[in-house]
């Protein structure tokens, strides 16, 4: 409409600028910053940005003129090379069983029933008898409480064991988990 080109940029929180849109017209180009849903005019792009990032290949430039020269020729996609090759997830227990001829059906592999827990501890001064020839302990963790909850239909009430009131907290907690697992199996 005004016979000028438009380049729309967006700036990251770290001061990097990325080109979002550019018109075909390359004379009398106007630079615009897009922030959320507001546009603002950019008078000097070099003072506006700390660095420029190509949206196609993700290459970073510290000067606008190098960035503009790169934009005219860039058509590559981001290429990342990893020294050890492409990430391969480790095999699961089900994969290992299948390699030995034991196939577990998918519907029996996982359950929607869960139990979650939270342990609370405090730091206390460590007793001197914990020290060794090479290590001096100054603090040690003391278990205060364990809380547990589950989505098992008959066991949805949360449980909490506090040190000193219920005896051995860990034994009570593991006893509770065994009970939950038995309810799930039946």
DOGUSE-308027 format. One line per field, with one value per residue: residue number from 1; residue in three letters; chain; x, z, y of N, C-alpha, C in turn. Coordinates in pm, 1 decimal. Each point is the difference from the previous one (the first is absolute). Last residue first. Example, Ala and Ser with C-alpha at 12.3 -4.5 7.8 and 13.67 -1.06 7.14 Angstrom:
BEGIN
num: c(2, 1);
residuo: c(Ser, Ala);
cadena: c(A, A);
n_X: c(1285.0, 29.0);
n_Z: c(708.0, -7.0);
n_Y: c(-225.0, -572.0);
ca_X: c(82.0, -89.0);
ca_Z: c(6.0, 0.0);
ca_Y: c(119.0, 119.0);
c_X: c(-77.0, 90.0);
c_Z: c(73.0, 0.0);
c_Y: c(109.0, 120.0);
//
This chain:
BEGIN
num: c(186, 185, 184, 183, 182, 181, 180, 179, 178, 177, 176, 175, 174, 173, 172, 171, 170, 169, 168, 167, 166, 165, 164, 163, 162, 161, 160, 159, 158, 157, 156, 155, 154, 153, 152, 151, 150, 149, 148, 147, 146, 145, 144, 143, 142, 141, 140, 139, 138, 137, 136, 135, 134, 133, 132, 131, 130, 129, 128, 127, 126, 125, 124, 123, 122, 121, 120, 119, 118, 117, 116, 115, 114, 113, 112, 111, 110, 109, 108, 107, 106, 105, 104, 103, 102, 101, 100, 99, 98, 97, 96, 95, 94, 93, 92, 91, 90, 89, 88, 87, 86, 85, 84, 83, 82, 81, 80, 79, 78, 77, 76, 75, 74, 73, 72, 71, 70, 69, 68, 67, 66, 65, 64, 63, 62, 61, 60, 59, 58, 57, 56, 55, 54, 53, 52, 51, 50, 49, 48, 47, 46, 45, 44, 43, 42, 41, 40, 39, 38, 37, 36, 35, 34, 33, 32, 31, 30, 29, 28, 27, 26, 25, 24, 23, 22, 21, 20, 19, 18, 17, 16, 15, 14, 13, 12, 11, 10, 9, 8, 7, 6, 5, 4, 3, 2, 1);
residuo: c(Unk, Unk, Unk, Unk, Unk, Unk, Unk, Unk, Unk, Unk, Unk, Unk, Unk, Unk, Unk, Unk, Unk, Unk, Unk, Unk, Unk, Unk, Unk, Unk, Unk, Unk, Unk, Unk, Unk, Unk, Unk, Unk, Unk, Unk, Unk, Unk, Unk, Unk, Unk, Unk, Unk, Unk, Unk, Unk, Unk, Unk, Unk, Unk, Unk, Unk, Unk, Unk, Unk, Unk, Unk, Unk, Unk, Unk, Unk, Unk, Unk, Unk, Unk, Unk, Unk, Unk, Unk, Unk, Unk, Unk, Unk, Unk, Unk, Unk, Unk, Unk, Unk, Unk, Unk, Unk, Unk, Unk, Unk, Unk, Unk, Unk, Unk, Unk, Unk, Unk, Unk, Unk, Unk, Unk, Unk, Unk, Unk, Unk, Unk, Unk, Unk, Unk, Unk, Unk, Unk, Unk, Unk, Unk, Unk, Unk, Unk, Unk, Unk, Unk, Unk, Unk, Unk, Unk, Unk, Unk, Unk, Unk, Unk, Unk, Unk, Unk, Unk, Unk, Unk, Unk, Unk, Unk, Unk, Unk, Unk, Unk, Unk, Unk, Unk, Unk, Unk, Unk, Unk, Unk, Unk, Unk, Unk, Unk, Unk, Unk, Unk, Unk, Unk, Unk, Unk, Unk, Unk, Unk, Unk, Unk, Unk, Unk, Unk, Unk, Unk, Unk, Unk, Unk, Unk, Unk, Unk, Unk, Unk, Unk, Unk, Unk, Unk, Unk, Unk, Unk, Unk, Unk, Unk, Unk, Unk, Unk);
cadena: c(A, A, A, A, A, A, A, A, A, A, A, A, A, A, A, A, A, A, A, A, A, A, A, A, A, A, A, A, A, A, A, A, A, A, A, A, A, A, A, A, A, A, A, A, A, A, A, A, A, A, A, A, A, A, A, A, A, A, A, A, A, A, A, A, A, A, A, A, A, A, A, A, A, A, A, A, A, A, A, A, A, A, A, A, A, A, A, A, A, A, A, A, A, A, A, A, A, A, A, A, A, A, A, A, A, A, A, A, A, A, A, A, A, A, A, A, A, A, A, A, A, A, A, A, A, A, A, A, A, A, A, A, A, A, A, A, A, A, A, A, A, A, A, A, A, A, A, A, A, A, A, A, A, A, A, A, A, A, A, A, A, A, A, A, A, A, A, A, A, A, A, A, A, A, A, A, A, A, A, A, A, A, A, A, A, A);
n_X: c(-577.6, 438.0, 60.4, 33.7, 417.2, 316.1, -32.8, 189.1, 458.8, 148.3, -10.8, 357.3, 384.6, 10.4, 100.0, 453.1, 263.7, -14.0, 23.6, -248.9, -376.5, 59.2, 436.1, 79.5, -383.2, -347.7, -479.8, -391.9, -495.2, -420.4, -225.0, -108.4, -317.3, 55.0, 478.3, 361.6, 357.6, 411.0, 341.6, 450.1, 380.1, 401.7, 402.2, 564.3, 513.0, 541.6, 489.1, 521.8, 461.5, 439.4, 473.0, 396.7, 386.5, 62.6, -471.3, -513.4, -407.4, -54.6, -120.2, -499.7, -314.2, -393.7, -432.2, -451.2, -471.8, -455.9, -433.3, -275.2, -412.2, -302.3, -393.2, -252.5, -376.3, -270.3, -123.5, 317.9, 311.0, 120.6, -359.4, -219.7, 260.7, 201.9, 417.5, 367.4, 480.7, 405.8, 443.0, 30.6, -343.9, 76.5, 214.8, -257.7, -252.7, 208.5, 218.6, 381.1, 231.4, 48.2, 244.5, 210.9, 379.3, 524.1, 431.9, 146.8, -334.6, -242.3, -387.6, -270.6, -434.0, -155.2, 35.4, 68.1, 249.0, 203.3, -103.4, 68.9, 434.9, 139.7, -153.6, 231.0, 391.5, -51.2, -97.9, 298.9, 149.5, -200.6, -152.8, -322.8, -357.4, -270.4, -391.5, -82.7, 410.0, 212.1, 305.6, 155.1, -24.2, -378.6, -178.0, 307.5, 70.5, -360.1, -278.8, -429.1, -492.1, -551.4, -433.1, -476.5, -307.0, -190.1, 388.6, 383.8, 321.7, 249.3, 225.4, 232.4, 40.4, 210.5, 129.3, 126.6, -55.0, -468.7, -267.9, -137.5, 7.2, 6.0, 167.6, 510.9, 302.5, 366.5, 195.6, 54.1, -180.9, -461.5, -182.4, -224.8, -179.4, -163.7, -109.1, 6.9, -135.8, -4.8, -220.6, -341.7, -466.5, -330.8);
n_Z: c(4361.1, 4.3, 221.2, 471.8, 191.2, 23.9, 361.5, 410.4, 54.9, 126.3, 461.6, 268.7, -5.6, 291.5, 456.4, 114.2, 35.3, 400.0, 523.7, 414.5, 97.3, 184.9, -87.6, -492.0, -375.3, -445.2, -327.0, -449.5, -321.9, -299.5, -326.1, -109.1, -236.9, -482.1, -182.5, -69.9, 387.2, 396.0, 464.2, 334.6, 430.2, 359.0, 250.9, -55.2, -60.1, -183.2, 63.2, 54.7, 36.0, -126.6, -237.5, -232.2, -93.0, 345.0, 217.0, 267.9, 271.5, 479.0, 207.6, -88.8, -228.7, -57.0, -271.5, -359.3, -220.3, -311.7, -286.0, -450.6, -328.8, -425.0, -323.0, -355.8, -386.1, -469.7, -444.4, -266.4, -347.8, -280.5, -225.7, -426.4, -391.3, -30.4, 11.8, -117.5, -48.4, -200.6, -1.7, -125.0, 200.2, 426.7, 18.2, -83.8, 354.7, 322.7, -239.7, -285.3, -143.5, -333.5, -336.8, -314.9, -353.4, -81.8, 193.7, -34.7, -210.4, -287.9, -279.2, -311.6, -237.6, -459.8, -467.0, -320.2, -68.2, -191.4, 104.7, 466.3, 172.0, 8.4, 356.6, 414.5, 55.4, 113.5, 459.4, 420.9, 285.0, -83.2, -47.3, -175.4, -136.8, -417.1, -167.8, 188.0, 179.7, 317.7, 260.3, 420.8, 306.4, -95.4, -113.5, -235.2, -462.1, -302.1, -61.4, -19.3, 105.0, 169.5, 172.0, 153.5, 268.9, 243.8, 237.1, -124.3, -464.6, -355.7, -481.5, -454.6, -554.7, -519.3, -501.3, -366.8, -123.4, -79.8, 75.8, 512.9, 513.8, 558.8, 423.4, 257.6, 449.1, 438.4, 548.8, 486.4, 396.8, 11.6, -503.0, -475.1, -544.6, -518.9, -555.9, -476.2, -518.5, -448.8, -353.3, -242.5, 145.4, -7.3);
n_Y: c(-5804.5, 190.9, 420.9, 15.7, -90.9, 349.7, 303.9, -127.6, 58.8, 425.7, 111.7, -138.2, 261.8, 372.2, -70.6, -54.2, 388.1, 259.7, -150.4, 143.3, 289.0, 439.6, 184.5, 178.6, -29.3, -106.9, -26.6, -41.5, 51.7, -186.5, -286.3, -516.4, -289.2, 69.7, 147.8, 330.3, 228.3, 184.4, 153.4, 199.4, 48.0, 239.1, 128.3, -109.0, 165.7, 108.1, 252.6, 286.1, 85.6, -354.0, -184.1, -352.8, -288.2, -337.6, -61.1, 94.1, -13.8, 76.0, 425.5, 209.9, 380.1, 385.6, 119.5, 97.2, -195.9, -196.5, -279.2, -240.3, -227.9, -290.8, -315.3, -384.4, -227.5, -247.8, -134.4, -371.3, -354.1, -376.2, -270.0, 82.9, -110.1, -504.7, -341.2, -416.9, -301.9, -190.8, 221.2, 457.3, 257.4, 189.6, 414.6, 384.2, 168.8, 272.5, 411.6, 295.3, 466.3, 424.3, 339.6, 442.2, 138.6, 72.6, 111.5, 457.6, 361.0, 435.1, 313.8, 402.8, 298.1, 196.6, 309.5, 369.5, 531.4, 415.2, 469.2, 112.7, 125.0, 447.7, 262.7, -31.6, 246.6, 452.4, 113.5, -186.5, -354.3, -529.2, -568.6, -455.7, -325.4, -101.1, 238.2, 442.5, 332.0, 395.4, 424.9, 380.3, 358.0, 404.2, 440.4, 290.4, -78.0, 112.1, 467.8, 204.2, -232.4, -50.5, -297.2, -320.5, -410.1, -398.1, -245.1, 228.3, 117.7, 377.7, 213.4, 294.1, 134.3, 141.7, 128.5, -306.6, -470.5, -347.2, -379.2, -81.4, -211.2, -205.5, -164.6, 62.3, 112.7, 145.3, 65.5, 87.5, -247.6, -135.1, -15.5, 185.5, 75.0, 224.3, 130.9, 313.1, 227.3, 388.3, 367.8, 289.9, 54.4, -344.0);
ca_X: c(-125.1, 8.5, 2.0, -134.1, -87.3, 29.6, -53.0, -145.8, -29.3, 18.7, -111.6, -115.4, 13.0, -20.7, -143.0, -69.4, 25.1, -76.0, 89.3, 110.6, -38.3, -137.0, -20.9, 104.6, 87.8, 69.1, 121.3, 54.9, 144.1, 31.5, 29.1, 106.4, -33.8, -136.9, -64.2, -128.1, -14.2, -137.0, -28.5, -141.9, -26.5, -129.3, -104.4, -134.6, -81.0, -145.2, -60.3, -146.3, -45.7, -140.6, -56.3, -121.7, 1.6, 133.2, 99.3, 119.5, -20.3, 37.6, 142.8, 79.7, 37.5, 144.9, 44.0, 143.9, 65.7, 115.3, 49.7, 77.0, 86.5, 40.2, 103.4, 20.2, 127.6, 2.7, -37.7, -127.8, -7.5, 130.8, 47.0, -97.3, 8.2, -94.1, -101.5, -70.2, -111.6, -119.4, 11.8, 117.1, -38.5, -77.7, 93.7, 82.9, -87.4, -6.0, -78.3, -109.9, 40.1, -39.8, -74.8, -45.3, -134.3, -109.7, -31.7, 120.2, 32.4, 79.2, 72.8, 69.7, 95.1, -68.8, 27.6, -116.4, -29.4, 45.6, -21.8, -140.7, -30.0, 67.3, -76.0, -127.4, 34.2, 32.1, -118.0, -22.0, 9.3, 87.9, -3.4, 133.5, 30.1, 110.1, 6.3, -111.7, -70.2, -8.4, -104.7, 40.9, 134.2, 25.0, -118.1, -10.7, 125.2, -0.3, 135.7, 75.6, 139.2, 96.9, 67.6, 109.2, 23.2, -81.8, -132.5, 3.2, -126.2, 11.7, -105.3, 16.4, -35.7, -50.7, -73.5, 42.2, 120.3, 57.8, 85.5, -68.7, 56.2, -66.9, -122.7, -85.7, -28.5, -106.6, 19.8, 42.2, 144.2, 28.3, -2.3, 118.0, -41.3, 92.4, -54.8, 62.0, -20.9, 8.6, 117.4, 118.5, 87.1, -81.1);
ca_Z: c(15.2, -64.3, -147.1, -40.6, 10.5, -114.0, -123.9, 5.6, -27.7, -144.0, -71.7, 26.9, -91.2, -138.3, -16.2, 4.0, -126.9, -109.6, -114.9, 2.5, -57.5, 37.9, 143.1, 82.2, 58.0, 113.5, 40.8, 125.1, 18.4, 113.4, -43.0, 86.8, 139.8, 40.5, 5.9, -71.0, -119.1, -51.5, -120.3, -35.1, -136.2, -33.5, 85.2, -53.8, 90.9, -17.2, -50.7, 5.9, 84.6, -20.3, 122.6, -7.4, -112.9, -14.8, -38.4, -72.4, -143.8, -32.6, -35.3, 112.6, -11.0, 16.9, 138.5, 17.4, 54.2, 87.0, 57.8, 123.4, 25.1, 138.1, 7.1, 137.8, 44.1, 144.8, 23.0, 66.4, 90.9, 31.1, 129.7, 104.0, 32.8, -74.3, 93.1, -48.1, 92.7, -36.7, 52.6, -65.7, -136.1, 10.6, 38.2, -116.4, -91.3, 49.4, 122.1, -11.8, 41.1, 136.8, -2.9, 127.5, 36.5, -84.6, 23.8, -5.5, 131.4, -6.2, 123.7, 0.0, 109.1, 124.9, 68.6, -28.8, 88.4, -54.4, -144.3, -31.4, 17.8, -110.0, -121.9, 8.1, -25.2, -143.4, -85.5, -74.3, 92.2, -51.2, 73.0, 12.5, 140.5, 37.0, -82.2, 29.2, -122.2, -18.3, -94.0, -103.8, 38.0, 30.6, 52.1, 140.8, 68.4, 40.6, -22.3, -79.1, 42.9, -104.9, 21.0, -89.9, -31.1, -117.5, 27.6, 140.6, 47.4, 108.9, 101.6, 101.6, 133.9, 93.2, 96.0, 2.5, 81.2, -31.8, -117.1, -127.9, -86.9, -129.0, -9.4, -108.3, -101.1, -92.4, -135.0, -92.2, 11.4, 127.6, 115.9, 84.6, 138.3, 90.5, 135.1, 70.0, 144.2, 49.8, 84.1, -80.2, 8.0, 0.0);
ca_Y: c(-72.6, -131.0, 16.0, 42.5, -117.5, -87.3, 59.8, -13.8, -140.3, -21.6, 63.2, -86.9, -114.9, 44.1, 27.8, -129.2, -68.5, 61.8, 2.4, -95.8, -128.7, -32.1, 7.5, -61.4, 101.5, -57.9, 70.9, -51.8, 17.0, 86.0, 137.2, 53.0, -29.5, 33.7, -131.2, 9.6, -83.2, 4.0, -77.7, 6.7, -46.9, -59.8, 55.3, -15.1, -80.4, 9.7, -122.7, -6.2, 109.3, 33.5, 54.1, 80.4, 93.7, 57.6, -100.0, 43.4, -23.5, -138.4, -10.4, -50.9, -141.2, -12.8, 8.2, -15.4, 118.8, -20.9, 124.9, -15.1, 115.4, 23.4, 102.2, 45.0, 56.7, 19.0, 139.8, 17.9, 114.2, 58.5, -47.4, 37.0, 142.5, 84.8, 50.7, 118.8, 25.3, -74.4, -136.8, -60.2, -40.1, -123.0, -105.8, -32.1, -74.3, -137.8, -17.2, -95.8, -134.1, -33.8, -125.3, -56.0, 41.4, -44.3, -140.5, -82.4, -49.6, -121.2, -22.0, -128.0, -15.6, -27.2, -126.2, -83.0, -113.3, -129.1, -7.3, -23.6, -141.8, -69.1, 29.1, -70.8, -141.1, -13.2, -4.6, 124.9, 112.2, 104.6, 127.0, 57.2, 23.7, -89.3, -120.6, -87.4, -39.5, -144.4, -36.4, -94.4, -44.2, -139.9, -68.0, 36.5, -33.8, -139.7, -49.6, 96.9, -7.6, 32.7, 127.7, 30.3, 141.0, 31.8, -53.8, -40.3, -56.9, -96.7, 5.6, -103.7, 46.3, -100.2, 81.6, 141.0, 17.9, 130.2, -20.3, 12.1, 103.2, 17.0, -78.4, 47.1, -101.8, 35.6, -51.0, 105.7, 20.1, 65.7, -89.2, -1.5, -24.2, -66.9, -8.1, -112.5, -12.2, -136.7, -27.3, -31.6, 117.3, 119.4);
c_X: c(-114.6, -132.9, -2.5, -5.9, -142.7, -87.7, 24.7, -63.5, -149.9, -28.2, 10.4, -123.3, -113.4, 8.1, -32.5, -149.8, -70.6, 16.1, -78.7, 88.5, 112.9, -39.2, -140.6, -31.4, 94.9, 101.9, 57.4, 128.5, 43.2, 150.8, 32.5, 38.6, 100.5, -32.7, -139.8, -70.2, -134.3, -5.0, -146.8, -19.9, -151.0, -0.1, -132.9, -102.8, -141.7, -69.4, -151.0, -45.9, -150.6, -38.8, -142.1, -43.5, -117.7, 2.3, 135.1, 92.9, 126.9, -25.1, 40.7, 145.0, 76.6, 35.6, 151.9, 33.5, 149.0, 46.8, 112.8, 48.8, 68.3, 94.4, 33.7, 114.0, -2.3, 138.8, -1.1, -27.8, -139.1, -5.8, 131.4, 41.1, -95.6, 3.6, -94.6, -110.1, -65.1, -118.9, -126.1, 24.7, 117.4, -39.1, -71.9, 94.9, 73.3, -86.8, 5.4, -68.1, -121.5, 40.4, -41.4, -83.3, -40.8, -132.8, -111.2, -31.9, 113.5, 37.7, 70.0, 77.3, 59.6, 107.1, -90.4, 12.4, -127.2, -42.3, 39.6, -25.2, -144.5, -31.6, 61.2, -80.7, -126.9, 42.1, 35.4, -113.7, -18.8, 3.6, 105.1, -10.6, 140.6, 46.5, 106.5, 2.7, -109.1, -81.1, 5.0, -121.2, 56.5, 144.0, 32.2, -118.0, -4.9, 126.9, 8.6, 138.9, 80.9, 139.8, 106.1, 61.7, 121.7, 12.5, -90.3, -141.7, 19.8, -139.4, 26.0, -102.8, 11.8, -22.2, -65.8, -88.1, 55.5, 117.9, 72.5, 99.6, -76.1, 74.1, -61.4, -120.6, -95.0, -12.6, -120.5, 27.4, 54.1, 148.7, 26.1, -20.0, 126.2, -67.7, 94.3, -50.2, 72.8, -16.9, -5.4, 124.9, 129.4, 85.4);
c_Z: c(-70.8, 6.8, -72.0, -152.0, -41.7, 2.6, -120.2, -126.6, 0.4, -38.5, -151.4, -73.7, 21.1, -97.4, -145.0, -20.6, -3.1, -130.2, -123.9, -121.7, 1.8, -48.1, 41.5, 148.3, 96.0, 48.4, 123.3, 32.0, 136.8, 14.1, 116.3, -38.5, 97.7, 146.4, 59.0, -7.1, -65.3, -124.4, -37.4, -130.2, -19.1, -143.2, -28.8, 100.0, -55.6, 103.2, -8.4, -47.7, 19.9, 96.1, -29.5, 138.3, -2.8, -110.5, -12.6, -29.6, -79.4, -146.4, -35.6, -42.8, 124.2, 3.5, 3.4, 147.1, 8.7, 55.4, 96.8, 45.1, 134.0, 7.2, 146.1, -3.5, 149.2, 44.5, 148.8, 17.4, 59.8, 104.8, 43.6, 139.2, 111.2, 50.8, -80.2, 97.4, -43.2, 92.4, -24.6, 48.4, -73.3, -137.7, 12.8, 30.5, -128.2, -92.0, 43.8, 136.0, -5.0, 33.7, 142.2, -23.3, 129.6, 52.2, -87.4, 13.6, -12.6, 141.7, -11.4, 129.6, -4.1, 106.8, 121.4, 71.5, -44.0, 81.9, -58.9, -149.2, -41.1, 5.1, -121.5, -128.2, -0.1, -34.5, -147.2, -99.5, -70.1, 99.8, -56.9, 64.1, 23.2, 143.5, 48.3, -76.9, 36.5, -125.5, -24.2, -82.6, -104.0, 40.4, 52.7, 67.4, 148.4, 75.7, 55.8, -33.8, -91.7, 58.7, -108.4, 38.8, -91.1, -37.6, -119.8, 41.2, 143.0, 40.9, 103.8, 109.7, 96.9, 138.9, 106.2, 98.3, -5.0, 92.4, -35.1, -112.1, -131.0, -79.4, -138.4, -11.2, -102.5, -107.7, -86.3, -141.5, -100.7, 19.2, 126.7, 118.9, 82.0, 134.1, 83.6, 143.7, 50.3, 151.7, 43.4, 85.9, -77.0, 0.0);
c_Y: c(67.1, -71.9, -133.8, 12.7, 33.0, -126.7, -90.3, 57.2, -24.6, -145.0, -22.6, 53.3, -100.2, -117.4, 36.6, 18.1, -135.1, -77.9, 43.7, 16.2, -102.8, -139.8, -39.3, 20.3, -69.6, 100.9, -68.0, 75.3, -53.1, 14.0, 93.6, 143.0, 59.8, -26.1, 20.2, -136.4, 26.9, -87.7, 15.9, -76.5, 7.2, -50.1, -67.9, 50.2, -1.5, -89.3, 21.6, -137.3, -4.4, 112.3, 44.2, 44.4, 96.0, 107.5, 69.6, -117.1, 29.9, -34.8, -142.0, -23.5, -44.2, -149.2, -13.4, 16.7, -29.9, 133.8, -33.5, 137.7, -21.0, 118.9, 24.1, 100.7, 27.0, 45.3, 31.5, 148.7, 8.9, 110.6, 65.0, -47.1, 39.3, 144.4, 89.1, 37.6, 131.1, 18.7, -81.6, -142.4, -63.6, -52.5, -134.5, -115.2, -37.4, -85.4, -145.3, -16.9, -92.2, -142.8, -32.6, -125.3, -68.4, 50.8, -53.7, -148.6, -99.3, -39.1, -133.8, -10.5, -139.7, -19.8, -15.8, -134.0, -72.2, -121.5, -135.4, -15.2, -31.7, -149.5, -70.1, 19.9, -85.8, -142.8, -19.9, -18.5, 134.7, 114.5, 95.4, 137.5, 53.3, 17.5, -96.9, -130.2, -99.8, -29.6, -149.6, -37.6, -96.7, -25.8, -139.0, -70.1, 35.1, -38.7, -141.9, -53.0, 90.7, -4.2, 17.1, 133.6, 14.5, 147.6, 29.2, -34.3, -46.7, -45.8, -109.5, 20.6, -117.7, 60.8, -90.4, 75.2, 142.1, 28.3, 129.6, -21.9, -0.6, 106.1, 2.9, -91.5, 59.4, -106.0, 29.1, -46.5, 101.4, 24.7, 78.7, -92.5, -12.9, -25.3, -86.1, 4.6, -124.3, -1.3, -146.4, -14.7, -19.8, 125.7);
//
